[in-house]
């Protein structure tokens, strides 16, 4: 009897760890985007949640097909497409929106002042603008990505623990995209330029780096990663214009890991995902947000720079 109880307890713990790693991997995709932008421009881009929403809606629209009507006027009809078309369109679309956001909203401010506070305020405004554009264009109702978009089924991991195909796919995609980003940053010339700019953007510009193009690349990468997270969150939960608010937790993960540190963003995200799922499994799902923000307050009190907080000269 005691062995059976211990087996059940172990299975429950292992199951919550698997669920936490799956959720944390999605948070990591979003948190790394926060840290990328922060490492270059030293401000938290709160419009990042908007890129996640853009990616989710583009994926939904391209996969299912849609009609775009604004103020009762028909503007566009898009036929249903394949998973690959929907996925690539979401990644590219969110990346382009991120670049346009930087060009239209942030660049004019950067050219007029060095105070990042203005960029922070502008990012909040951009987030609200993106949210309301979708409310007007597609409505505020909840949607869900079709179950046929990803493989269905469960993987038996042993000891009574299972993982859904979508969870395995989200974890795999997170590893691939984050690994690709790490390769780009360490093995390419533009990656070297980004790491140099993370130390000192002005000096990098004086050394011949095209700063404007570099910032565009950083924002495109951040938007692309946000779109991947947006697609999986839309499938896991629901899609709606205010879904970008979930990026607040990704921001918390980036702070816990250390803003500006990409490994820190990943570690912080996994910690947050595990904390949420363990709280859900052993305490209550209503307590998960309390635990998340309590971790944030505790980290700011004990180690304000986060686990991997580093000097400005060594952010990435």
C-alpha positions in Angstrom: 0.0 0.0 0.0 2.8 2.4 0.9 4.7 1.5 -2.4 1.5 2.3 -4.4 1.1 5.7 -2.7 4.8 6.5 -3.3 4.5 5.5 -6.9 1.4 7.8 -7.3 3.2 10.7 -5.6 6.2 10.2 -7.9 4.0 10.0 -11.0 2.2 13.2 -10.1 5.5 15.0 -9.5 7.0 13.8 -12.7 3.8 14.8 -14.6 3.9 18.3 -13.3 7.6 18.6 -14.1 6.9 17.6 -17.7 4.0 20.1 -17.9 6.2 22.8 -16.4 9.0 22.3 -18.9 6.5 22.5 -21.7 5.0 25.8 -20.5 8.4 27.1 -19.5 9.8 26.5 -23.0 7.0 28.8 -24.4 7.8 31.4 -21.8 11.5 31.2 -22.8 10.7 32.0 -26.4 9.0 35.2 -25.3 11.4 36.1 -22.5 14.4 35.8 -24.8 12.8 38.5 -27.1 12.6 40.8 -24.1 16.2 40.2 -23.2 17.4 40.7 -26.8 15.9 44.1 -27.1 16.9 45.1 -23.5 20.5 44.0 -24.2 20.8 46.5 -27.1 18.5 49.4 -26.2 18.4 49.0 -22.4 14.6 49.3 -22.2 11.8 46.7 -21.7 9.7 46.5 -24.8 6.2 46.1 -23.5 4.8 46.0 -27.0 6.4 42.5 -27.2 3.0 41.0 -26.3 1.5 42.6 -29.4 3.9 40.7 -31.6 2.7 37.5 -29.9 -0.9 38.4 -30.8 0.1 39.3 -34.4 1.7 35.9 -34.8 -1.3 34.0 -33.3 -3.8 35.8 -35.5 -1.8 35.4 -38.7 -1.4 31.7 -38.1 -5.1 31.3 -37.3 -6.1 33.3 -40.4 -3.8 31.6 -42.9 -4.7 28.1 -41.6 -8.5 28.5 -41.4 -9.1 31.2 -44.0 -10.8 34.5 -43.1 -12.6 37.6 -44.3 -11.3 40.9 -43.1 -14.1 43.5 -42.5 -13.4 46.9 -40.9 -16.3 49.2 -40.1 -18.7 46.9 -42.0 -16.5 47.3 -45.2 -15.1 44.1 -46.7 -11.3 44.5 -47.3 -9.8 41.1 -47.9 -10.5 37.4 -48.3 -7.8 34.9 -47.5 -8.4 31.2 -48.4 -7.4 28.4 -46.0 -3.8 27.2 -46.3 -1.4 24.6 -44.9 0.3 24.4 -41.6 3.6 25.4 -43.1 2.2 28.4 -44.8 0.4 29.5 -41.6 3.5 29.0 -39.5 5.9 30.8 -41.8 3.4 33.6 -42.4 3.1 34.0 -38.6 6.8 34.2 -38.0 7.5 36.5 -40.9 4.5 38.7 -40.2 5.3 39.2 -36.5 8.9 39.9 -37.3 8.0 42.6 -39.9 5.5 44.2 -37.4 8.3 44.3 -34.8 10.7 46.0 -37.3 8.0 48.5 -38.3 7.3 49.2 -34.6 10.9 50.1 -34.1 11.1 52.2 -37.2 7.9 54.1 -36.7 7.6 54.4 -32.9 11.1 53.9 -31.3 13.6 55.2 -33.9 12.3 58.8 -33.9 12.5 58.8 -30.1 16.0 57.4 -30.1 17.2 60.1 -32.5 15.8 62.8 -30.3 16.8 61.7 -26.8 18.9 59.1 -25.0 16.4 58.6 -22.2 15.0 55.1 -22.4 12.0 56.1 -20.2 10.4 57.6 -23.3 10.9 54.3 -25.2 9.2 52.4 -22.3 6.2 54.7 -22.4 6.0 54.5 -26.2 6.0 50.7 -26.0 3.0 50.7 -23.7 1.2 52.8 -26.2 2.1 50.5 -29.1 0.8 47.5 -27.2 -2.6 49.2 -26.7 -2.7 50.2 -30.4 -2.0 46.7 -31.6 -4.6 45.3 -29.2 -7.3 47.7 -30.4 -6.5 47.2 -34.1 -7.3 43.5 -33.6 -10.5 44.3 -31.7 -11.7 46.5 -34.5 -10.5 44.2 -37.4 -11.4 40.8 -36.1 -13.5 41.3 -33.0 -12.9 40.6 -29.4 -14.3 37.1 -29.2 -12.2 34.1 -28.2 -10.9 31.7 -30.9 -8.9 28.5 -30.8 -6.5 27.1 -33.3 -8.0 23.9 -34.9 -6.9 20.7 -33.2 -6.0 19.3 -36.7 -3.1 21.9 -36.9 -0.8 19.8 -34.7 -0.5 16.0 -34.3 -2.8 14.5 -31.7 -2.0 11.8 -29.3 -0.1 11.1 -26.1 3.4 9.8 -25.5 3.8 7.4 -22.6 6.9 8.4 -20.7 6.6 5.6 -18.2 5.6 5.5 -14.5 2.1 6.7 -15.5 3.4 9.9 -17.0 2.2 11.2 -20.4 3.0 14.1 -22.6 0.7 15.4 -25.4 2.1 15.7 -28.9 1.6 19.5 -28.8 3.7 19.7 -25.6 6.5 17.7 -27.1 6.3 19.8 -30.3 6.4 23.1 -28.4 9.4 21.9 -26.3 11.2 20.7 -29.5 10.5 23.9 -31.4 11.7 26.0 -28.4 15.0 24.1 -28.3 15.4 24.4 -32.1 14.7 28.1 -32.3 16.7 29.0 -29.2 19.6 26.8 -30.4 19.4 28.6 -33.8 19.5 31.9 -32.1 22.5 30.9 -30.0 24.3 29.7 -33.2 23.5 33.0 -34.9 24.8 35.0 -32.0 28.1 33.1 -31.7 28.9 31.9 -35.2 27.9 34.8 -37.6 29.3 38.3 -38.2 25.9 39.9 -37.3 25.8 37.9 -34.2 29.2 39.2 -33.2 28.0 42.7 -34.0 24.9 42.2 -31.7 27.1 41.0 -28.9 29.4 44.0 -29.4 26.4 46.4 -29.4 25.2 44.7 -26.2 28.4 46.0 -24.6 28.3 49.5 -26.1 25.9 50.4 -29.0 27.6 53.7 -29.6 31.1 52.2 -29.9 29.8 49.5 -32.1 28.5 52.2 -34.5 31.8 54.0 -34.4 33.6 50.8 -35.4 31.6 50.5 -38.6 28.5 48.5 -37.5 25.3 49.6 -39.3 23.4 50.2 -36.0 20.1 50.8 -37.7 20.2 47.5 -39.5 21.4 45.7 -36.4 18.5 47.0 -34.3 16.1 45.9 -37.1 17.6 42.4 -37.0 17.2 42.2 -33.3 13.6 43.3 -33.4 12.9 40.9 -36.2 14.4 38.0 -34.2 12.4 39.1 -31.1 9.2 39.3 -33.1 9.8 35.9 -34.7 10.4 34.2 -31.4 7.3 35.9 -29.9 5.2 34.5 -32.8 6.4 31.0 -32.1 5.2 31.4 -28.5 2.0 33.0 -29.7 1.1 30.1 -31.9 1.6 27.5 -29.2 -0.2 29.6 -26.6 -3.1 30.1 -29.0 -3.3 26.3 -29.4 -2.8 25.5 -25.8 -5.3 28.1 -24.5 -7.3 30.5 -26.7 -6.6 33.4 -29.1 -7.9 36.9 -28.4 -6.7 40.5 -28.8 -5.6 40.8 -25.1 -3.6 37.5 -25.2 -0.4 39.6 -25.1 -0.9 40.2 -21.4 0.5 36.8 -20.8 3.9 38.1 -21.8 4.0 39.8 -18.4 5.0 36.4 -17.0 7.7 36.1 -19.6 9.0 39.5 -18.5 9.0 38.2 -14.9 11.0 35.2 -16.0 13.5 37.5 -17.8 13.8 39.6 -14.6 14.3 36.5 -12.5 17.0 35.1 -14.8 18.6 38.6 -15.3 17.4 41.1 -17.8 19.8 41.2 -20.8 21.0 37.6 -20.3 19.7 35.1 -22.8 20.6 32.0 -20.7 19.1 33.8 -17.7 15.8 34.3 -19.6 15.7 30.6 -20.4 16.5 29.5 -16.9 14.0 32.0 -15.4 11.3 30.8 -17.8 11.8 27.1 -16.9 11.7 28.0 -13.2 8.5 30.0 -13.7 6.9 27.2 -15.7 7.8 24.6 -13.1 6.6 26.8 -10.3 3.2 27.3 -12.0 2.6 23.7 -12.7 3.7 22.4 -9.3 1.5 25.0 -7.6 -1.4 23.9 -9.8 -0.8 20.2 -9.0 -0.1 20.4 -5.3 -1.9 23.6 -4.1 -4.5 25.2 -6.4 -4.6 26.7 -9.9 -5.9 29.9 -8.3 -2.6 30.3 -6.5 -0.3 30.1 -9.5 -0.2 33.8 -10.2 0.4 34.5 -6.5 3.4 32.2 -6.6 4.8 33.8 -9.8 4.7 37.3 -8.6 5.9 36.4 -5.1 8.9 34.9 -6.8 9.5 38.2 -8.6 9.3 40.2 -5.3 11.5 37.8 -3.5 14.1 37.9 -6.3 14.1 41.7 -6.4 14.6 41.7 -2.6 17.4 39.1 -2.5 19.1 39.4 -5.9 17.8 42.4 -7.9 20.0 41.6 -10.9 18.6 38.1 -11.2 20.4 34.8 -11.3 22.5 35.6 -14.3 22.6 39.4 -13.9 25.9 40.7 -15.4 27.5 44.0 -16.0 26.5 45.9 -19.1 29.7 44.9 -20.8 28.8 41.2 -20.6 25.1 41.0 -21.3 25.0 38.2 -23.9 
